[in-house]
Amino acid sequence: MTGFSFAIAARDGAARTGTIVTPHGPIRTPAFMPVGTQATVKGMYMDQVKALGADVILGNTYHLMLRPGAERIAALGGLHRFGGWSGPILTDSGGFQVMSLAKLRKLTETGVTFASHIDGSRYELTPERSVAIQGLLGADIQMQLDECVALPNDRATIEKAMQLSLRWAERSQRAFAAQPPGRALFGIVQGGDQPDLRVDSAKALSAMDFPGYSIGGLAVGEPQEVMLAMIEAVMPHLPDARPHYLMGVGTPDDLLAAIARGIDMFDCVMPTRNGRHGQAFSRFGRVNFRNARHADDPRPLDETSSCPAARDYSRAYLHHLVRTEEMLGSMLITWINLAYYQDLMAGAREAIAAGRFADYAAEVRANWDRGDIQPWSA
Amino acid sequence: MTGFSFAIAARDGAARTGTIVTPHGPIRTPAFMPVGTQATVKGMYMDQVKALGADVILGNTYHLMLRPGAERIAALGGLHRFGGWSGPILTDSGGFQVMSLAKLRKLTETGVTFASHIDGSRYELTPERSVAIQGLLGADIQMQLDECVALPNDRATIEKAMQLSLRWAERSQRAFAAQPPGRALFGIVQGGDQPDLRVDSAKALSAMDFPGYSIGGLAVGEPQEVMLAMIEAVMPHLPDARPHYLMGVGTPDDLLAAIARGIDMFDCVMPTRNGRHGQAFSRFGRVNFRNARHADDPRPLDETSSCPAARDYSRAYLHHLVRTEEMLGSMLITWINLAYYQDLMAGAREAIAAGRFADYAAEVRANWDRGDIQPWSA
């Protein structure tokens, strides 16, 4: 079994491209991780996900601890085997979804108790239990339990959550030491929209020497410039040689902006969730297939796409599938979107290696600004 | 373009195996047609459907005339191109679903007017319009408009509907004459559960010389023995050399029983619909993946299946996907079910050719009776 490592192969300004090595194989960075919440990337076969060039997927500790349960997945051979994904898996700590989904939450220094949003049954999640669950799942990259607050919020609340998250980082690290070698636990920078609190968090975590660093608590409703300002505040205080993971972000534009500021890893439900609602990401920006303008359009979404779903079906057909709420509509547009995100990352890696990332980002954005191909007329 | 033909290659008792030739290729019989209601077989990619060995799929005139509309599909190149299926397509007449789904129905000698179940807009379906719609869709095999009554029902109602269906058969045939050569229009035997009415219908249709004959108005709630008795009553009065299509049927057992009585073609929503509800068809009979007994079971459904979904995923995982209502659960179990139906038909064709259909049916049924593999225990 290979150990965890990160090698930066090329730099272009603050942007970097490289390779993270995990027990289940390499991750080319910058990397976008499709979200496989409940041991499935919604509407996709895992071999499709792999074929798109995704190296790593994300699993959600909160959902998996409720159903089917971490001990059950462990008994069935772990999450890789359970869900049929042989590549690297990253799991979150469960904390974010306890805050957004669970009921009757009670947060103490020890951890958080809550009632399942499914059946109301009671659970406790502590830093130790979160790491234990992620270990049972067999995740290659694990997250410390943290407290993530909504934004905007008052400074005292943000600071308290950040300080608690630091104490939980230490407890997580101690608990994680019991796991098989090769896996990695990331610390998570908190501090809301307060640059100095972000810096305090980054410094304290850096002193704990994690193999990778996440920036959490963003993409919770704040404007993009706030998110980018927080990244800029934090970056000088995180170890340069370790992977930097911006959690839960974001739009294609967010990704380009964050890569330019030194982020290596991303996850987001946007390509899968928006795909289920008929919205495609493409070279030409976002295309809403619910819109009636597609009803008679015989053209594919993008005949130059790497994705068969964007090449082999008419816009009229995709529109029809969305309007009739057919599963295939969700399947095809999710496929299109994940392909777009993966291709965006592949392009970024190539551009960074060639020292032309700024040009690449400008070209991609110019295509979005030009908008969708002119409407077809019969 | 090839003309429509049917050649019987082998017989075994009343069962037959052969090939129907259509403008879009051959159909090996006995054939099961996956239902592609709205220009998609729910939860399946068309290349998966093809790979299962399905030669022909069914489209529903009622649904397609409402969304996206027959003229629109024609302008987009026809249903084959629209839905990405290059093989033969059979369409129903729309009559059955007008009766089961539409509102404010008014039936006259001319046809039926109704309000869409989607938005209440008004439509008229006549024998001529039904054939015109099926022609616009480009269906290789089309159905006459008929009146299908629920069972049980009073004899006068059944007889009146049967006689109306005969008059509509004549009008359908005249209207169909305008279509490109090579396509086929089937007459539909009606007569409810009244053997003599069924015989009258079959004789009258036979005199009209259709290239194929459907038996309609069954699988509407009557016991299997009634259905089989109707097939037995009708068969001696239908041209032996023409394909016989039992509409909307049925369970795997129905299929075996009907093949033994000379039926060549089937369609049914059962494998797809039950698949979406977590019920799999297998060598061992039906398996309900909603059942908690699968929660810890690491075994695949059937490692000898031709279908990757039955071999490559644990029962525990399929159970998890059904319980969490993940799309992939519907996708995998639909795939399993359509594979099972296609394999059942392939086995029937082989057995008939080898003169051992009765043995084949007995073996298949013995496996069902033996039931699912013994429950796994940890």
Contacts between the chains, C-beta under 8 A, distances in Angstrom:
chain1	res1	chain2	res2	distance
A	38	B	320	7.4
A	38	B	321	7.9
A	38	B	324	4.9
A	38	B	326	5.9
A	39	B	317	7.2
A	39	B	320	6.7
A	40	B	321	6.4
A	40	B	326	5.1
A	40	B	327	7.9
A	40	B	328	4.4
A	42	B	326	6.6
A	42	B	327	5.7
A	42	B	328	7.4
A	43	B	327	4.6
A	43	B	328	7.1
A	43	B	331	7.7
A	44	B	328	7.5
A	45	B	328	7.5
A	45	B	331	7.6
A	63	B	324	7.9
A	67	B	320	6.7
A	67	B	323	6.4
A	67	B	324	5.6
A	68	B	295	6.6
A	68	B	316	7.0
A	68	B	319	7.8
A	68	B	320	4.6
A	68	B	323	7.7
A	72	B	295	7.0
A	72	B	296	6.3
A	72	B	316	7.3
A	75	B	296	6.7
A	75	B	378	7.5
A	76	B	296	7.3
A	76	B	298	5.5
A	76	B	314	6.3
A	76	B	316	5.4
A	76	B	317	7.8
A	77	B	298	7.1
A	82	B	314	7.1
A	82	B	316	7.3
A	82	B	317	5.7
A	82	B	320	7.8
A	83	B	317	7.0
A	84	B	312	6.5
A	84	B	313	6.4
A	84	B	317	7.6
A	295	B	68	6.5
A	295	B	72	7.0
A	296	B	72	6.3
A	296	B	75	6.7
A	296	B	76	7.2
A	298	B	76	5.5
A	298	B	77	7.1
A	312	B	84	6.5
A	313	B	84	6.4
A	314	B	76	6.3
A	314	B	82	7.1
A	316	B	68	7.0
A	316	B	72	7.4
A	316	B	76	5.4
A	316	B	82	7.3
A	317	B	39	7.2
A	317	B	76	7.8
A	317	B	82	5.7
A	317	B	83	7.0
A	317	B	84	7.6
A	319	B	68	7.8
A	320	B	38	7.4
A	320	B	39	6.6
A	320	B	67	6.6
A	320	B	68	4.6
A	320	B	82	7.8
A	321	B	38	7.9
A	321	B	40	6.4
A	323	B	67	6.4
A	323	B	68	7.8
A	324	B	38	4.9
A	324	B	63	7.9
A	324	B	67	5.6
A	326	B	38	5.9
A	326	B	40	5.0
A	326	B	42	6.6
A	327	B	40	7.8
A	327	B	42	5.7
A	327	B	43	4.6
A	327	B	327	6.1
A	327	B	330	6.6
A	327	B	331	7.3
A	328	B	40	4.4
A	328	B	42	7.4
A	328	B	43	7.1
A	328	B	44	7.5
A	328	B	45	7.5
A	330	B	327	6.6
A	331	B	43	7.7
A	331	B	45	7.6
A	331	B	327	7.3
A	331	B	331	7.5
A	378	B	75	7.5
